């Protein structure tokens, strides 16, 4: 679940790799560490490199480990209907969805909970949710259907048909995936050609449930790690990293944000203060095969 965090920013963002966004006490990692070079292990079975094939393993065995090795199902068993990140962060998530998900498209919200952060004024053909807690998912008003699955135990083989979604979303949960290469390959399978996969995250996390490679990495290193997840699967476009989502001109939310009624010359300063007073925003976005225009 994406739940509420204390003002000290020592709460976290979303569910576990298994991905529910429940609230429990969490901590953010604020240390900035130099990015180290990764030795990517090729996957022999994918040597031919067809679309959706896992070309290499990004993470080593130790990098996939968690401090809390208990059953993820137990960790997310109790529904917690709160948010993990602040409204400033979530406003950017919603704006990004508005700009990148086609109206009328089919959407899969991975690691979801009781709210999906989709723009309220946009209609989609269907929204399917995935998470670790059925009670949370049942409370989500945007979902037409949902399924419960532990992606760390069963990262692929979802019931969804090939090429059935225009967009797949994962908000503040990628840090919990212990087999991200296989999850990203499965996302590729269910995306339509030109479909988009949007990963968003901040500096909040359930520290004991995040993988070792993520826990104490810097924001920059985390972005690079997610880029490598995309690059490890054949067929995704070059991933783009966003640290801000400017509101589209004329959008319903453009007048309210970005400085509001400030004079034009002061609006950049207003945006700066908005960003520094909110949870840091990171997004990594890529498409299956090509980006739709």
C-alpha positions in Angstrom: 0.0 0.0 0.0 1.1 3.5 -0.4 0.6 4.7 3.0 1.1 7.6 5.2 4.4 8.5 6.5 5.5 10.5 9.5 6.8 14.0 8.9 10.2 12.8 9.8 10.5 10.9 6.6 11.3 7.8 8.3 8.4 5.9 7.0 8.4 4.2 3.8 6.9 3.9 0.5 4.7 1.0 -0.4 4.6 -2.7 -0.2 7.2 -5.2 -0.5 8.6 -6.8 -3.5 5.6 -8.7 -3.2 4.2 -5.4 -3.4 1.3 -4.2 -1.3 1.4 -0.7 -0.1 0.8 -1.3 3.6 1.9 0.9 6.3 4.3 -0.1 8.9 7.1 1.8 10.3 9.8 2.3 7.7 12.9 4.2 7.2 14.4 6.1 4.4 18.0 5.7 3.3 19.6 9.1 2.9 23.2 8.2 2.3 24.7 9.1 -1.0 27.0 6.4 -2.2 29.2 6.2 -5.3 27.7 4.0 -7.9 29.8 0.9 -8.4 30.1 -1.0 -11.6 27.9 -4.0 -11.9 28.9 -7.3 -13.5 25.9 -8.4 -15.4 25.6 -12.1 -15.7 24.3 -13.3 -19.1 21.4 -15.7 -19.2 22.4 -18.6 -21.5 18.8 -19.5 -22.3 18.1 -16.0 -23.6 21.2 -15.8 -25.8 19.1 -15.5 -28.9 17.5 -12.4 -27.3 13.9 -12.5 -28.6 11.5 -9.7 -27.4 10.9 -10.1 -23.7 13.8 -12.5 -23.2 15.9 -11.9 -20.1 19.3 -11.1 -21.5 21.3 -10.9 -18.2 20.9 -11.0 -14.5 21.4 -7.6 -13.0 21.6 -8.6 -9.4 23.9 -11.0 -7.6 22.5 -13.4 -5.0 23.5 -11.2 -2.0 22.0 -8.1 -3.6 18.6 -9.8 -3.7 18.5 -10.5 0.0 16.4 -8.7 2.6 17.0 -8.0 6.3 13.6 -9.4 7.1 13.5 -12.9 5.7 10.1 -13.7 7.0 7.1 -14.6 4.8 6.0 -11.5 2.9 2.4 -12.7 3.1 2.5 -12.2 6.9 4.1 -8.8 6.6 1.2 -7.5 4.4 -1.6 -9.6 6.0 -3.2 -6.7 7.9 -4.8 -4.0 5.7 -3.5 -0.5 6.3 -5.4 2.1 4.4 -2.9 5.0 4.5 -0.5 6.6 2.1 3.3 6.1 1.9 4.4 9.3 0.3 3.2 12.9 0.5 0.8 14.7 -1.8 3.5 16.6 -3.6 5.0 13.4 -4.8 1.6 11.8 -5.6 0.6 14.9 -7.6 3.6 14.3 -9.9 2.7 10.6 -10.2 -0.8 11.5 -11.3 0.4 14.1 -13.8 2.9 11.5 -15.3 0.0 9.0 -15.7 -2.1 11.7 -17.3 0.6 12.4 -19.8 1.8 8.9 -20.6 -1.3 6.6 -20.4 -3.6 6.8 -23.4 -7.2 7.7 -22.5 -9.4 4.6 -23.0 -6.4 2.3 -22.5 -6.1 -0.9 -20.4 -4.0 -0.4 -17.3 -2.3 -2.9 -14.9 -1.4 -1.4 -11.5 1.3 -3.6 -10.0 1.9 -3.6 -6.3 -1.3 -1.7 -5.8 -3.4 -1.1 -2.8 -6.5 1.0 -1.9 -5.6 3.9 -4.3 -4.1 3.9 -7.8 -3.3 7.7 -8.2 -4.8 7.7 -11.7 -6.3 11.1 -12.8 -9.9 11.2 -11.7 -11.1 12.9 -14.9 -9.6 10.3 -17.3 -11.5 7.1 -18.3 -9.8 3.8 -19.1 -11.2 0.7 -20.7 -10.2 -1.4 -17.7 -7.9 -1.1 -14.7 -6.6 -4.3 -13.1 -4.8 -4.2 -9.8 -2.2 -6.5 -8.3 -1.1 -6.5 -4.7 -0.5 -8.6 -1.5 -3.7 -7.7 0.4 -7.1 -8.5 -1.0 -8.9 -6.2 1.5 -6.9 -3.2 0.4 -7.4 -3.9 -3.3 -11.2 -4.4 -2.8 -11.3 -0.8 -1.4 -9.7 0.7 -4.5 -12.5 2.5 -6.5 -10.5 2.5 -9.8 -10.0 -1.2 -10.1 -12.3 -3.3 -12.3 -10.6 -6.5 -11.0 -7.6 -7.5 -9.1 -5.4 -10.5 -8.2 -3.2 -11.3 -5.2 0.3 -12.6 -5.9 3.7 -12.7 -4.2 6.0 -11.5 -7.0 9.1 -12.7 -5.1 7.8 -16.2 -5.0 6.0 -16.2 -8.4 7.4 -13.4 -10.5 6.0 -14.6 -13.8 3.2 -16.8 -15.3 0.5 -14.3 -14.6 -3.0 -15.1 -15.9 -3.0 -11.9 -18.0 -3.0 -12.5 -21.8 -0.1 -11.5 -24.0 -0.3 -7.9 -25.2 -3.3 -7.1 -23.2 -2.3 -3.7 -21.5 -1.5 -0.3 -22.8 0.2 0.7 -19.5 1.7 -1.1 -16.5 2.4 1.0 -13.3 4.5 0.3 -10.3 4.4 3.1 -7.7 6.9 3.1 -4.8 7.4 -0.7 -4.8 10.2 -1.6 -7.2 12.6 -1.7 -4.2 11.1 -4.9 -2.9 11.4 -7.0 -6.0 13.9 -9.8 -5.5 13.6 -11.1 -9.1 13.1 -7.9 -11.0 14.5 -9.3 -14.3 11.7 -11.9 -14.5 9.0 -9.4 -13.4 10.1 -6.9 -16.1 10.1 -9.7 -18.7 6.5 -10.6 -17.7 5.5 -6.9 -17.9 6.9 -6.9 -21.4 4.8 -9.9 -22.3 1.5 -8.4 -21.2 2.2 -4.9 -22.7 0.9 -4.1 -26.1 3.4 -2.9 -28.7 4.0 0.7 -27.8 2.7 0.2 -24.3 4.4 2.0 -21.4 5.9 0.7 -18.1 6.1 3.5 -15.5 8.2 3.0 -12.3 8.0 5.7 -9.7 9.7 5.8 -6.3 11.0 8.1 -3.6 13.4 7.8 -0.6 10.9 6.1 1.6 10.8 2.3 2.1 10.2 -0.5 4.5 13.9 -0.8 5.1 13.9 -4.4 6.3 11.9 -5.5 3.2 13.9 -3.7 0.6 16.6 -5.6 -1.3 20.3 -5.1 -0.3 21.1 -3.5 -3.7 18.6 -0.7 -2.9 18.7 -0.1 0.8 21.6 2.3 1.2 22.0 3.4 -2.5 21.7 7.0 -3.5 18.8 8.3 -5.6 21.0 8.4 -8.6 22.2 4.8 -8.1 18.6 3.7 -7.7 17.6 5.3 -11.0 20.6 3.5 -12.7 19.5 0.2 -11.1 16.0 0.5 -12.5 17.4 1.4 -15.9 19.4 -1.8 -15.8 16.3 -3.8 -15.1 14.8 -2.4 -18.3 18.0 -3.0 -20.3 18.2 -6.6 -19.0 15.0 -7.5 -21.0 15.1 -7.5 -24.8 12.6 -5.2 -26.5 12.2 -2.2 -24.2 13.0 1.2 -25.5 15.9 3.2 -23.9 14.6 4.0 -20.4 14.2 7.7 -19.5 14.7 9.1 -16.0 12.5 11.9 -14.7 13.0 13.9 -11.5 10.1 16.3 -12.1 6.9 16.2 -14.2 6.0 19.6 -15.5 2.3 20.0 -15.7 1.1 20.0 -19.3 -0.2 23.4 -20.5 -4.0 23.6 -20.2 -4.2 20.5 -17.9 -6.7 20.6 -15.1 -3.9 20.8 -12.5 -1.6 23.3 -14.3 -3.1 26.4 -12.8 -2.9 25.2 -9.2 0.8 24.1 -9.2 4.0 25.4 -10.5 3.9 28.6 -8.6 0.2 29.3 -8.8 -0.5 33.0 -9.1 3.1 34.0 -8.8 4.5 36.4 -11.5 6.1 34.5 -14.4 9.6 35.4 -13.4 9.1 33.9 -9.9 7.5 30.6 -11.0 10.8 28.7 -11.3 11.5 29.7 -7.6 8.0 28.5 -6.7 8.7 25.1 -8.4 12.0 24.8 -6.5 10.3 25.3 -3.2 7.6 22.8 -4.1 10.2 20.2 -4.9 12.4 20.7 -1.9 9.4 20.6 0.5 8.1 17.4 -0.9 9.3 13.8 -1.0 11.9 13.4 -3.7 10.4 12.2 -7.0 12.0 9.7 -9.3 10.5 8.0 -12.3 12.0 5.6 -14.9 9.8 5.0 -18.0 10.2 2.7 -21.0 8.0 1.3 -23.7 7.6 -2.0 -25.4 9.3 -1.8 -28.8 8.5 1.8 -29.5 7.0 5.0 -28.0 3.6 5.8 -29.3 3.1 9.3 -30.6 
